[in-house]
Each structure stands twice: as structure tokens, then as C-alpha cells.
Amino acid sequence: MAARRHSPLGHRILAVACGLALVGSLAACNYTSYYQKSAHDYSSRAKNDPKMTRVRSYGASTGDPKQHENRYFEYSSKLSYDVKALPGVNSAIVMLTDKNAYVAILTDWTATGTKSHGGAATREQDNTGTTEGVYNVDTGGTTNVGPRLATPYNSYFTHKDVSDLSSELKQVIGDTVRRGHPRVQEVHISANREFVNQMLEFAKLSWGNKPLAPHTQSFNRLVQYTFANGRDIPLPLYEHPPATR
């Protein structure tokens, strides 16, 4: 039997097809790499991701057991705006102290990988009522209840534990805060719903030009409970007696 001969045209078609496949593969790889290194992805956590090449910029680092015993605290509108402007962050409240920065955030859908694990299970919200035209899918209520930034229903996202947030997201937030306030010792970040709402109450005092000094002990109790396993449960300002607010 005579050996089959391949025409020059067939070789050219095969070469073109292989070339296109290779280009497509490379393009896909380049796109994936580009997106993972972009500001809108917090899930890759790869060594070559520019968001993760620096020394860790958030969380406990000093080892001081009294790190959360702050002498004063103040609201930073500039840093709050800078953090809020980051992809994946819907709202942010940043408080500065003589030692630390404390950041409360709500997350949204403008970036991927904001959660460290668990998918939607780490969110504290039930937003299914939006598909049924109600606010509270359990009761059928149509409106929000109370002046809270984060609510259990139809709210942007909060996450119960500090560890529920992506390490890459926390790194970017930590870097953002340190660029604006280089002297800060530690940056602590949480999207816990109660933490966010209590931080909002402190921010409201600042917005109303009211002194924060009388509330330093309450603020310290909140951050110790949130970030240092404090045993004293913080009482929200809206539950304090009117004379002490």
C-alpha cells in the first residue's frame, strides 16, 4: 500500500489552526493573570500578586497585651473615604487612636474574593426578599427597621468573624490606611454587623461635632471584644442612658 501523502495546503491549515489555538490559550492565560493582579480580585493570593508582596499590614503585630487600651480615638473622614473607594467595599468607617486604626466595612459585588471561605454562608444578610418585593422575607415587612447601616435583611454584606474576610482584601485596606497615616502601629479590620453599627454611632458623634473623649472606655470595650477576645460585651451607644450619650 502506498504511503499517504499530505498536501502542502493541509500542512498550512494545520499550522494555522495550531497557531490560533496557542494564541487563544496564551490570551486566556494572560487575561486570567491580568485579572488576578487587578484591583478587583482578592482571591488569587499568589506570590506574584502585587497586592500580596508586602509585609502584612493588618492585624496584631506588636504582641502588646494592652494594645487596645487606647487613650483617645477620632474619626478619619479621609481614610474612611479612601477605604470606601476600594473595589469590593461599599461603606467604611475608620477610627484612629494614639496606637491603632480600626476599620469597619460593608462589602458588595464590585470585586471577587472578598470572602476568605464559605461562600455566601459567611454573609450575615438574607437578601432573598428583594425577589418577592419585601424587605424581611420572614415576616413580609416592606421597610427597614431602625437607623442601622447594616441590617439582617436586604443590606450590603457583613461577615461575622474577622477571619471571614479575604487576607488579600485586608492587606489592601491595611496598605491604604498606612499610606494615609504611616505612624499607625496596627490596623484592625472587621465587617461584623454589630461592630459596623456600633462604629457608626461613634462616627455620628463626630459628624455632630460632639466630643468623643467621654466614650473612649466604650470604644475600647468594643475593639477589645472584637479583636482581642474581650469578655466585656460592648453596650451600643443607642442603648446607653440618654444622659450619657
Secondary structure, DSSP 8 states (H G I E B T S, - for coil): -------HHHHHHHHHHHHHHHHHHHHHHHHHHHHHTSTTB-S---TT-GGGSS---SS--S--TTTT--S-EEE-HHHHHHHHTSTTEEEEEEEEESSEEEEEEEE-SSSB--BSSSGGGGB--B-GGGGGT-S-TTT---S--SS-SS-SBS-SB-BSSGGGB-HHHHHHHHHHHHHH-TT-SEEEEE--HHHHHHHHHHHHHHHTT--SGGGHHHHHHHHHHHHS--SS----GGGS-GGG-
